[in-house]
Amino acid sequence: MSESENSWNLLEQWFPELSPEIWQQLKEYTALLREWNEKINLVSRKDMDRLETKHLAHCLTITNILRLMPKAQILDVGTGGGLPGIPLAICYPQARFTLLDSIGKKVMVVEDMVQRLDLKNVEIRRGRVEELPKKKTYDFIIGRAVTALPTFFGWVSNKIRKGARNSPANGILYLKGGDYTEELKSSGLHPAKVWNLDESLPQAGLGEKYLIHFKI
């Protein structure tokens, strides 16, 4: 068995609820990400051998806790190479995803990948979250190591839609590495829940990684 086949077998063991159709699209996505990463640095080149078991697995941990109603609106801030927005859009075809980044070449790459994957539930925007229409709101705003937590919260806390029946409750879902408590000490922010991803998925060897939920 090749290293690639072994990686996908591990992922399917870790996330058994995902369908064969989803796995096929995720494989197509990682192939496109590798293709583009040869031209533009989207993911650290030293991580490419572990793309599936490190970066993709990291993003897919969200599927263990997130249950979305039809037409739920999700904003991925600082999407970079489409992580976590594209994998989540593949896993939640009933929801609508907006992928936002301020760097033009990354937006161009994500547009190409979304088009080639034929993802109809994804919109890509170039810009900063502060520049989005003030009245536009989302069920969840997701970020992956974009900036300090208090800064991210300040950018997006007024863009959360209230009252939808998703689980967990509408809010911010933030993927954070390292000690998040230091960032929150002087901010007055209190997460609704924190998941230690290395504890929930020890086989992946993610290290000190957390999924943090702020309920608005």
Residue pairs with C-beta under 8 A, 6 or more apart in sequence:
1 9
3 49
4 52
7 50
7 52
7 53
8 23
8 27
8 52
10 52
10 53
10 203
10 204
11 23
11 26
11 52
11 53
11 56
11 57
11 60
12 18
12 23
13 203
14 57
14 60
14 201
14 203
14 204
15 60
15 63
15 64
17 63
18 26
18 60
18 63
18 91
22 90
22 91
25 90
25 117
26 56
26 87
26 90
28 116
28 117
29 82
29 86
29 87
29 90
29 113
29 117
30 51
30 52
30 56
32 112
32 113
32 116
32 117
33 42
33 43
33 51
33 81
33 82
33 113
34 48
34 51
36 42
36 81
36 109
36 112
36 113
37 43
37 45
37 48
37 81
40 105
40 106
40 109
42 80
42 81
42 106
42 109
43 51
43 55
43 80
43 81
43 83
47 54
47 55
53 204
53 205
54 204
54 205
54 206
55 83
56 83
56 87
57 201
57 204
57 206
58 84
58 144
58 175
58 197
58 204
58 206
58 209
59 83
59 84
59 87
59 88
59 144
59 175
60 87
60 91
61 195
61 197
61 200
61 201
61 206
61 211
62 84
62 88
62 142
62 173
62 175
62 211
63 88
63 91
64 200
65 168
65 195
65 211
66 88
66 92
66 140
66 166
66 167
66 168
66 173
67 166
67 167
68 74
68 92
68 94
68 95
68 139
68 166
69 94
69 139
69 164
69 165
69 166
70 94
70 95
71 94
71 95
71 96
72 92
72 94
72 95
72 96
72 139
72 140
72 164
72 166
73 95
73 96
73 98
73 137
73 138
73 139
73 140
73 161
74 85
74 88
74 92
74 95
74 96
74 97
74 98
74 138
74 139
74 140
74 141
74 142
75 97
75 98
75 100
75 129
75 138
75 140
75 141
75 142
75 156
75 159
76 84
76 85
76 88
76 97
76 98
76 99
76 100
76 142
76 143
77 100
77 129
77 141
77 142
77 143
77 146
77 152
77 155
77 156
78 100
78 101
78 102
78 143
78 144
78 146
78 147
79 85
79 86
79 99
79 100
79 101
79 106
79 110
80 101
80 106
80 144
81 106
81 109
81 110
82 99
82 109
82 110
82 113
82 114
83 144
84 142
84 144
84 175
85 97
85 99
85 110
85 122
85 142
86 99
86 110
86 113
86 114
86 117
86 119
86 122
88 97
88 142
89 95
89 97
89 119
89 121
89 122
90 117
90 119
92 121
93 121
94 121
95 121
96 121
96 122
96 123
97 121
97 122
97 123
98 122
98 123
98 124
98 125
98 138
99 110
99 114
99 122
99 123
99 124
99 125
100 124
100 125
100 126
100 127
100 128
100 129
100 132
101 107
101 110
101 126
102 126
102 127
102 128
103 126
104 126
107 124
107 125
107 126
110 124
111 124
114 122
114 124
125 132
129 141
129 155
129 156
129 159
130 155
132 159
134 158
136 159
137 159
137 160
137 161
138 159
138 160
138 161
139 160
139 161
139 164
139 166
139 170
140 160
140 166
140 170
140 171
140 172
140 173
141 156
141 159
141 160
141 171
141 172
141 173
142 172
142 173
142 174
142 175
143 152
143 156
143 172
143 173
143 174
143 175
144 174
144 175
145 175
145 176
145 177
146 152
148 183
149 174
149 176
149 180
149 183
149 184
149 187
149 189
149 212
150 183
150 184
150 187
150 189
152 172
152 174
153 172
153 187
153 189
153 214
156 172
157 172
157 214
157 216
160 170
160 171
160 172
160 216
161 170
162 170
162 216
163 170
164 170
168 192
168 193
168 213
168 215
169 192
169 215
170 215
170 216
171 192
171 213
171 214
171 215
171 216
172 212
172 213
172 214
172 216
173 211
173 212
173 213
174 211
174 212
174 213
174 214
175 209
175 210
175 211
175 212
176 209
176 210
176 211
176 212
177 207
177 208
177 209
177 210
178 208
179 208
180 194
180 210
180 212
184 190
184 191
189 214
191 212
191 213
191 214
192 213
192 214
192 215
193 212
193 213
194 210
194 211
194 212
194 213
195 210
195 211
195 212
195 213
196 209
196 210
197 204
197 206
197 209
197 210
197 211
198 204
198 205
198 206
198 207
198 208
198 209
